[in-house]
Amino acid sequence: MALFLTGEYRHQVDEKMRIRIPAKFKEALGESPFITAGPDGALIVMPYLDAVEQMEAAFGDIKLSSQSASPEHLKEARLLASSGFRAVEDNQGRIVLPSALIKHGKIQKDIITIGMHKRLEIWSTENWENYLSPKKDTDNAKKK
């Protein structure tokens, strides 16, 4: 069965920076999903085997020598690999987010988890609302 994750869920991280994956998504993600830094300050959550396939497809051609890829391609691969981890739930169904991902996502307390087809994205509420709001420059141009 193909993944098709949708919806928006608002919740919070606790004082120890633990989150719960919404129950609707847990089964689709499988045991120990992969979480990594994503674009626009989002965190990406996907089934582990999907992450392996996507990393191989996108970055499998990078050899040990950094000369095998453009600096931008190498930087993207390093960011995704170095920030990624397999999530393990505690006995109460919570996952601890590493400090590097907390910083990347500018997460303080309130978060939003969205379904994004074959993955989830976790956003700080502030980042998500800024992402959805029109740019101020666009607003000013429309007023003229």
Buried (B, 14 or more C-beta within 10 A) or exposed (E): EEBEBEEEBEBBBEEEBBBBBBEEBBEBBEEBBBBBBBEEBBBBBBBBEBBEEBBEEEBEEBEEEEEEBEEEBBEBBEBBEEBBBEBEBEEEEBBBBEEBBBEBBEBEEBBBBBBBEBBBBBBBBBBBEBEEEEEEEEEEEEEE
